[in-house]
Amino acid sequence: MNASARLDATFAALADPTRRAILARLARGDASVMELAQPFAISQPAISKHINVLERAGLVARSREGRRRPCRIVARPLAEATSWLDEYRKFWEQSFERLDALLEEMKLETARAKRRGGR
């Protein structure tokens, strides 16, 4: 899967609040599907479907410990999404810094004009 497709899958998986809540729970440690289903008012099969979406996006991995199949969070797709978003954060920060500088210059010009007897 290329970088663009991975980002698409990550953001599609993160678009659902239940999946975000599952990831938040897994950020605290591994959990079984049954453990992940407990706080939700939806069926275990529905939780399994959400986990499958997260797994296809690479955000969750399952392992086997005897009969237990715990899920764990996988950080790489989140790191890639964060990196992608960070580029836009930098762009907006620079834009706001330029706007701040322009507004400050406009204030100074207004103050100078008032001192000269202008407006």
C-alpha positions as CSV (number, residue, x, y, z in Angstrom):
1,M,0.0,0.0,0.0
2,N,1.5,3.4,-0.9
3,A,1.7,6.4,1.4
4,S,-1.4,8.1,0.0
5,A,-3.5,4.9,0.4
6,R,-2.2,4.4,3.9
7,L,-3.3,7.9,4.8
8,D,-6.7,7.4,3.3
9,A,-7.2,4.2,5.3
10,T,-6.0,5.8,8.5
11,F,-8.3,8.9,8.2
12,A,-11.2,6.7,7.1
13,A,-10.7,4.5,10.2
14,L,-10.3,7.5,12.4
15,A,-13.5,9.1,11.1
16,D,-15.7,6.9,13.4
17,P,-15.9,7.9,17.1
18,T,-16.2,4.3,18.2
19,R,-13.0,3.4,16.4
20,R,-11.3,6.4,18.0
21,A,-12.5,5.3,21.4
22,I,-11.1,1.8,20.7
23,L,-7.7,3.3,19.9
24,A,-7.8,5.4,23.0
25,R,-8.4,2.3,25.1
26,L,-5.6,0.4,23.3
27,A,-3.3,3.3,23.9
28,R,-3.5,2.3,27.6
29,G,-2.6,-1.3,26.8
30,D,-3.5,-4.5,24.9
31,A,-7.1,-5.7,25.2
32,S,-9.3,-8.5,23.9
33,V,-12.3,-7.9,21.7
34,M,-14.6,-8.6,24.7
35,E,-12.7,-6.1,26.9
36,L,-12.9,-3.5,24.1
37,A,-16.7,-4.2,23.7
38,Q,-17.5,-3.6,27.4
39,P,-18.0,0.2,27.5
40,F,-20.1,0.3,24.3
41,A,-23.8,-0.2,23.9
42,I,-23.2,-2.2,20.7
43,S,-22.8,-5.9,20.0
44,Q,-19.5,-7.8,20.1
45,P,-19.8,-8.5,16.4
46,A,-20.2,-4.8,15.7
47,I,-17.0,-4.1,17.8
48,S,-15.3,-6.8,15.8
49,K,-16.2,-5.1,12.6
50,H,-14.7,-1.8,13.9
51,I,-11.5,-3.7,14.9
52,N,-11.3,-5.2,11.4
53,V,-11.4,-1.7,9.9
54,L,-8.7,-0.6,12.3
55,E,-6.7,-3.7,11.5
56,R,-7.0,-3.2,7.7
57,A,-5.8,0.4,8.2
58,G,-2.8,-1.0,10.0
59,L,-3.8,0.8,13.3
60,V,-4.4,-2.4,15.2
61,A,-2.7,-5.7,15.3
62,R,-3.8,-9.0,16.9
63,S,-1.7,-11.6,18.5
64,R,-2.3,-15.0,20.1
65,E,-1.8,-15.8,23.7
66,G,-3.3,-19.2,24.2
67,R,-7.0,-18.8,23.6
68,R,-6.8,-15.0,24.0
69,R,-6.3,-12.9,20.9
70,P,-5.4,-9.4,22.3
71,C,-5.4,-6.3,20.2
72,R,-2.7,-3.8,20.3
73,I,-2.3,-0.3,18.8
74,V,0.2,0.1,16.0
75,A,1.8,3.5,16.1
76,R,3.3,3.8,12.6
77,P,0.1,4.9,10.7
78,L,-0.7,7.4,13.4
79,A,2.8,8.8,13.2
80,E,2.5,9.1,9.4
81,A,-0.8,10.9,9.7
82,T,0.7,13.2,12.3
83,S,3.6,14.0,10.1
84,W,1.3,14.7,7.2
85,L,-0.8,17.0,9.4
86,D,2.3,18.7,10.8
87,E,3.2,20.1,7.3
88,Y,-0.2,21.9,7.3
89,R,0.2,23.0,10.9
90,K,3.5,24.6,9.9
91,F,1.9,26.3,6.9
92,W,-0.9,27.8,9.0
93,E,1.5,28.9,11.7
94,Q,3.6,30.7,9.1
95,S,0.5,32.3,7.6
96,F,-0.7,33.5,11.0
97,E,2.8,34.9,11.8
98,R,2.8,36.9,8.6
99,L,-0.7,38.1,9.4
100,D,0.4,39.1,12.9
101,A,3.3,41.0,11.4
102,L,1.0,42.8,8.9
103,L,-1.4,43.8,11.6
104,E,1.4,45.1,13.8
105,E,2.7,47.2,10.9
106,M,-0.8,48.5,10.2
107,K,-1.1,49.5,13.9
108,L,2.2,51.3,13.7
109,E,1.1,53.1,10.5
110,T,-2.1,54.2,12.1
111,A,-0.3,55.5,15.2
112,R,2.2,57.4,13.0
113,A,-0.7,58.9,11.0
114,K,-2.4,60.1,14.2
115,R,0.8,61.7,15.5
116,R,1.1,63.6,12.1
117,G,-2.4,64.9,12.5
118,G,-3.9,62.5,10.0
119,R,-7.0,60.5,10.6
